[in-house]
Amino acid sequence: MAKKGTPAKAAKAAKPNGSVKRLRKLMRDIRIAMLTTAGRDGSLRSRPMMTSEVEFDGNVWFIARTNTGLAEEINGNPRVNVTYANPKGDRYISLTGTASFVHDQGKVKELWSGKHKAWFPEGKRDPSLALLRIDVQGAEYWDHRADSVQLAQFVRKEAAPSATAGSDDATGAGAQG
């Protein structure tokens, strides 16, 4: 359940660092992402998702149903990958993080757009709708517009210092819980 002072709200209040600003700029006009989850048998599954909040702050938000295979996969293994691609702009982004469902009807209304109706014909009042928050712990991007193709690491602790407690690698994406 969403609570006051959730990590998403705390991260928004913080001033974005260089990595967050750079990713925000790269992601700004890419509305569809591919979300990859792992099934119980370890098989990977990707599906298109419309990003609900483009002002990246260390979290990525989607609207999803809680009564689907996606929800089963996330409940079984919350580690996910989200990719964005803009072939015309030669920009590619890969985010790794932990997914969780947030039940907050006010936030659903805030993030809802008419484009969501294609995926959710019952509209924002669909009782199975929830927010899917990806707490990003690692990111890589390739941007041809820079002097050279760049690969950069996003360290989650830069966006929210408490998010990498117990991390065991350079990206802050260590074992959770």
N, C-alpha and C positions, 0 to 999 in steps of 0.2 A: 504494500500500500504506500502511496505517496504521503510523505510527512513534511511538515515545515522543516526547512533546513536540509533538504535532501542534497546529495552530492551535486546534482544538476544545478540547483539554485545557488549553492555555494560557489560552484565553478563560474557561474555567470557573474557573480558579484566580484570575482577576482579579475584583475587586469590581465588580459591575455598575453602570454609570452610570445617569443618569436616563432616557435614551432606551431603554436595554435593559430597565430595570425596568418602564417604562410599556408597552412592547411585550409583555413577558412577561405582564403582568397582562391586557392586552387579548386575547392569544392563548390564555390558560390553558384555557378551556373549549371552544375550537373545535378539534375533532379532525381534520376533513377540510379540506384545502386544495386549491386548483386550481393545478397546476403548468403553466406555459406555456413551451414550447420553440420553437425555430425550426428548420424543416427546411432542407435544403441549398438549396432554391429560395427561401428567405425566408418561406415560409408559416408561420403560427403554429398551434400545436396545444396545446390545454389538456386536462388529464386530472385526475380526482380522485386525491388521494394522502392516505393516513392519516399524520399527523404522528407520528413515533415517539418524540420526546422533547419534552415540552411545556415544560420548563424552558429557555426561550430564553436563549441566552448569546452571541448574535451569529451562530450557525449554526442551521440547521434540518436535521433528519435525517428521511429516509424510508428504507424498505426497498424495493428495486426489483430487477428482473432485468437482467443485463448482456447478454442476448441478444434484445433487443426494439428496436422502433422508437425508444422513448424513449432507449435507450443510444446508438443511432446518431445521433440528433439532438444529444445532449449531447456526444458525441465530436466532432461536426462544428462545434458552436457551444455552448460551455458557459454562455453568458449566458442566464439564465432569469428568470422572474417567478413569484412565489408569492403567491396571494391567499387571504385568509381573510375569511369573512363571517358575521356573526351578525345577521340581519335583526331578530329579536325584541329584541335588545339595541341595535340601531342602531349596530353597530360594524363597520368595514370596514378591512382592512389590505392593503397592497400592498408586497411585498418584492422587491427586485431584487438579483441576486447571481450568483455563479459556481458552477456545479455540478461536482462531481467524484465519481467512484465510489471508495469505500474498502472494501477487502477485509479485514474483521476479524470472524471468526466469533464471537469472544467478545462483541464489541459488538452483533452481530446478535442473539445470545441475550439480551443485556441489554435490548435495545429491543423484542424480540418480544413480542406479546400474542396471545391467542387470536383477536382480531379480524383479525389478518393472514391467518389461515387461509382466509378468504373469497377473498383475492386470490392466495394462494400455497398451493394445496391439497397440494403436496408437503411443506409445512412448512419449518421453519428449516434443515433439512439439504439443501434444494434447492441443487445445485451452482452454479446460475446466480444465486443471491441475492447481493446486495452492499448496502452502505449507500450512499445518495445524500446527500451533504453539500452543503448550499447555504451558501456563505460569503456572508452578507448584507452588501451594500455600501451599500444605500439602502433607506429605508422611508418610507412615508407612511401615516397613519392618520386615520380620521374616527371620532370618538366623540361621539355625541349626548349622553351623560350629563354631559359637561363643560358649563360655562356656555354655550358656543357650540360649534358644529361646528368641530373643529380639524383642521388639516393641519400635520403636523410632519415635519421631516426628521431622519432618523437618520444620523449621520455615523459610518461604520464605524471610523474611527480612535479613537472613544471606547471601543469594545469591544476592539479589538486594534490598537494604534498602527501596527504594520508593515503592516496590510492595505491601506492606501491609498497606499502608495508609488507614485508615478507618476500619481496621480489628477489629473484635469483639470477636475473640476466640484465643485459645492458638496456633493453627496451622497457623495462619495468613490467614485463608480461610474465612474471614468475608464477609459480603454482599458487592458486587461490584456495584458501580455507583448508 
